């Protein structure tokens, strides 16, 4: 397990033991997505010992998956599933006939000490340019996924009004189990969050305006009581889509509390340097 105080705020760090049946590190207050966003997949990343953590991601082309940098960072291999329901898949979390293997790459500016928010391990410096790519070793057949997520134009986020609709899609945890704290493996609260590995959808909205790191991050409502859904552990790298479209505004990066409520922050992909880096993998 890879947990630390720094990672306690990472929104979809999904750093849960993948063999656990009670702690799958989703979209909270959401509904099963069905086939509405078939290009959103569940990613498993390997470290030197094998399968280690999971995230969500967006297929941009038959061989390129967009996800978060804190998902690809430190990984030696990856695989992705595009089934809506991966819960009953007996191959998970290992490679097999139902998944697609790939090589992870992390944005070279991820956690750069030269970031505009200063050095150290605090947020948002810790998640600066939190963008990653997985390049698949073989194309995903069009019989499996025939449509793709699309990149935004440069600077699109700066043109969007407050409360612009945003769609969350991902495979993370969905609710907190009613488990006495004394029975939880340490460290909490990661084992309290649970839910099947199913692609989920929830509507949300942009909390726009200038804030200290608005040049790099989206700020999004995570308010189930107010009618919006939320992102949580396991949704890292999943897309924040411009409402009703396939346009990826950002990838889920971190939340500010362990209850996955209030607001969440996503790394913008409409930054010119980030777009250039992604498009290098997409080719002409």
C-alpha positions in Angstrom: 0.0 0.0 0.0 1.3 3.5 -0.8 -0.2 6.0 1.6 1.3 9.1 3.2 0.1 12.4 4.7 0.8 14.1 1.4 -1.4 11.6 -0.5 -4.2 12.0 2.0 -5.5 15.0 -0.1 -5.0 13.4 -3.5 -8.4 12.9 -5.0 -8.2 9.6 -6.6 -5.0 8.3 -5.4 -6.7 4.9 -5.4 -3.7 3.6 -3.5 -5.6 0.6 -2.1 -4.5 -3.0 -2.1 -6.1 -4.3 -5.2 -6.8 -7.7 -3.7 -9.0 -6.1 -1.0 -12.8 -6.7 -1.3 -13.7 -3.8 1.0 -11.4 -1.0 -0.1 -11.6 -0.3 -3.8 -9.9 3.0 -4.2 -15.9 6.8 -7.6 -18.2 9.0 -8.5 -20.3 9.9 -5.4 -24.0 10.6 -5.7 -23.8 9.2 -9.3 -25.5 6.7 -11.5 -24.2 3.8 -13.6 -22.9 5.3 -16.8 -23.9 2.5 -19.1 -22.5 3.1 -22.6 -22.7 6.9 -22.5 -18.9 7.3 -22.1 -17.4 4.1 -23.5 -14.0 5.8 -23.8 -13.5 6.2 -20.1 -11.6 3.2 -18.7 -10.3 1.7 -15.5 -6.5 1.6 -15.2 -4.3 -0.6 -13.0 -0.7 0.4 -12.5 2.1 -1.9 -11.6 5.2 -1.2 -9.5 8.1 -3.6 -9.2 6.0 -6.1 -7.3 3.0 -6.2 -9.6 -0.4 -4.5 -9.5 -0.3 -1.7 -7.0 -3.0 1.0 -7.5 -5.8 2.0 -9.8 -7.1 5.1 -11.5 -9.5 6.2 -14.2 -8.6 7.5 -17.7 -9.9 8.7 -21.1 -9.1 7.0 -24.4 -8.1 9.8 -26.8 -7.2 7.6 -29.7 -7.1 3.8 -30.3 -3.7 3.7 -28.4 -3.5 6.7 -26.1 -5.1 7.0 -22.7 -5.1 10.3 -20.7 -4.9 10.1 -16.9 -3.2 11.8 -13.9 0.5 12.2 -13.4 0.2 10.9 -9.8 -1.2 7.7 -11.4 1.6 7.2 -13.9 4.4 8.4 -11.6 6.5 5.5 -10.3 4.6 2.9 -12.4 6.5 0.4 -14.6 3.5 -0.9 -16.5 -0.3 -0.4 -16.9 -3.4 -2.0 -18.3 -6.9 -0.7 -18.9 -10.4 -2.1 -19.1 -13.3 -0.3 -20.9 -16.2 -2.5 -19.7 -18.8 -0.6 -17.7 -18.6 -3.3 -15.0 -15.2 -4.7 -14.0 -16.3 -5.9 -10.6 -16.9 -9.5 -11.7 -14.0 -9.8 -14.1 -11.9 -12.7 -12.9 -8.8 -11.4 -14.8 -8.7 -8.2 -12.8 -6.2 -6.8 -11.8 -3.8 -8.8 -14.1 -3.4 -8.6 -17.8 -5.6 -10.9 -19.9 -7.9 -11.1 -22.9 -10.3 -8.4 -21.5 -7.6 -5.6 -20.9 -5.1 -3.7 -22.9 -1.5 -3.3 -21.8 0.4 -0.1 -22.0 3.4 1.9 -21.0 2.9 4.9 -18.6 4.5 8.3 -19.2 4.3 11.3 -16.7 4.3 14.9 -17.8 7.9 16.1 -17.3 6.8 19.2 -15.4 4.9 17.1 -12.8 5.9 18.2 -9.3 8.6 20.4 -10.8 10.5 22.4 -8.2 10.2 25.3 -10.6 6.4 25.4 -10.3 4.9 28.9 -9.7 3.6 27.8 -6.2 6.9 27.3 -4.6 8.9 24.3 -3.6 8.0 21.7 -0.9 5.3 19.1 -0.8 2.2 21.2 -0.1 -0.7 21.5 -2.4 -1.0 22.7 -5.1 2.7 22.4 -5.7 2.6 18.7 -5.0 0.1 18.2 -7.9 1.5 20.7 -10.4 1.0 19.5 -14.0 -0.7 16.4 -12.7 -1.1 14.8 -16.2 -0.1 11.4 -17.4 -0.4 9.2 -20.5 -0.5 5.5 -21.1 0.4 4.3 -24.6 -1.1 1.0 -25.4 0.8 -1.8 -27.1 -2.1 -2.5 -29.4 -5.1 -0.5 -30.6 -8.4 -0.9 -28.8 -10.7 -2.3 -31.5 -13.6 -0.1 -32.7 -15.9 -3.0 -31.7 -14.9 -2.2 -28.1 -14.6 1.6 -28.2 -15.6 3.5 -31.4 -15.6 7.1 -30.0 -13.0 9.0 -28.1 -12.5 11.8 -25.6 -11.5 15.0 -27.3 -9.0 17.7 -26.2 -10.1 21.3 -25.6 -8.8 24.3 -27.4 -6.1 26.2 -25.6 -7.4 28.5 -22.9 -11.0 27.1 -23.1 -11.5 27.0 -19.3 -10.8 30.7 -19.0 -13.8 31.4 -21.2 -16.3 29.4 -19.2 -18.8 31.0 -16.8 -19.3 30.1 -13.2 -21.6 27.0 -12.8 -20.8 25.8 -16.3 -22.0 22.1 -16.3 -19.3 19.5 -16.0 -19.7 15.7 -16.2 -17.8 13.4 -13.9 -17.1 9.9 -15.1 -14.9 7.3 -13.3 -14.5 4.0 -11.6 -13.7 5.1 -8.0 -15.4 4.5 -4.7 -19.0 5.6 -4.3 -20.0 5.6 -0.6 -18.7 5.1 2.9 -19.4 1.8 4.5 -20.9 1.8 8.0 -17.9 0.2 9.7 -16.9 0.9 13.3 -13.7 2.8 13.4 -12.2 0.3 15.8 -12.5 -2.4 13.1 -10.8 -0.4 10.3 -7.3 -1.4 9.2 -4.9 1.5 9.6 -4.6 4.1 8.3 -8.2 5.3 8.0 -10.3 6.5 6.3 -9.4 4.7 3.0 -10.9 1.4 4.0 -14.2 3.0 4.9 -14.8 4.0 1.3 -16.1 1.3 -0.9 -18.2 0.4 -3.9 -18.0 -1.9 -6.9 -15.7 -1.3 -9.8 -18.4 0.2 -12.1 -18.1 3.2 -14.5 -20.2 5.9 -12.9 -21.5 9.3 -14.0 -22.6 12.4 -12.0 -23.3 16.0 -13.0 -21.4 18.8 -11.4 -20.4 22.4 -12.2 -17.4 24.6 -12.5 -16.6 27.0 -9.6 -15.0 29.6 -11.7 -13.2 32.8 -11.0 -9.7 33.8 -10.1 -8.1 31.8 -7.2 -4.5 31.2 -6.2 -3.9 28.4 -8.7 -6.7 28.9 -11.3 -4.1 29.1 -14.1 -3.3 25.4 -13.6 -6.4 23.8 -11.9 -10.1 23.6 -12.3 -12.2 24.0 -9.1 -15.3 21.8 -9.2 -18.3 21.4 -6.9 -18.5 18.2 -4.9 -21.8 18.7 -3.2 -24.2 15.7 -3.3 -26.6 17.6 -0.9 -26.7 20.4 -3.4 -27.5 18.2 -6.4 -24.0 17.7 -7.8 -22.0 14.6 -7.7 -18.4 14.2 -6.6 -15.1 12.5 -7.2 -13.3 10.4 -4.7 -10.5 7.8 -4.4 -10.1 5.8 -7.6 -11.4 8.7 -9.8 -7.9 10.2 -10.2 -7.1 10.8 -13.8 -10.7 10.5 -14.9 -12.1 13.2 -17.1 -13.9 16.4 -16.2 -16.0 16.7 -19.3 -17.6 19.9 -20.5 -21.3 19.1 -19.8 -22.9 17.0 -22.6 -19.7 16.7 -24.6 -16.7 14.5 -25.0 -14.3 17.5 -24.4 -11.9 16.9 -21.5 -11.3 20.1 -19.5 -9.1 18.5 -16.9 -8.1 15.3 -15.1 -9.1 14.7 -11.5 -6.2 15.5 -9.2 -7.1 16.1 -5.6 -9.8 16.8 -3.0 -9.4 18.9 0.1 -10.8 16.5 2.7 -11.2 12.7 3.3 -15.0 13.0 2.9 -14.6 13.9 -0.7 -16.9 16.9 -0.3 -16.9 20.6 -0.8 -14.8 21.3 -3.8 -12.2 19.3 -5.8 -9.4 20.3 -8.0 -8.4 19.0 -11.4 -5.3 19.6 -13.5 -6.2 21.6 -16.6 -5.3 20.1 -20.0 -6.2 23.2 -22.0 -2.8 24.8 -21.0 -0.8 25.1 -24.3 2.3 23.3 -23.0 0.2 20.4 -21.7 -1.7 20.1 -24.9 1.5 20.0 -26.9 2.9 17.3 -24.7 -0.3 15.2 -25.1 -0.4 15.7 -28.8 3.1 14.5 -29.2 1.8 11.0 -28.2 -1.2 11.3 -30.5 0.9 12.0 -33.5 -0.2 13.8 -36.7 
